[in-house]
């Protein structure tokens, strides 16, 4: 086995072990832009600019990935978004 093949194999294993998930936020006809922006700032630790951009994407595209990470880190954040009345899931 060559050094390149061994390195590629180790890299493939590393990528599989560090698979990340995303919180997807969906558009709804209930919550205001300001409420969604504030929620993303408080729950997902977004900056004002990040929260505004995600909110616009959700509004016009129907959904947006608002946070990426390990499942155990995302689960409480997604639960909080759901408790606030937003539509979200972890994928």
Buried (B, 14 or more C-beta within 10 A) or exposed (E): EEEEEEEEEEEEEEEEEEEEBBBBBEBEEEBEEEBBBBBBBEBBEBEEEBBBBBBBBBEEEEBBEBBEEEEEEBEEBBEBBEEBEBBBBBE
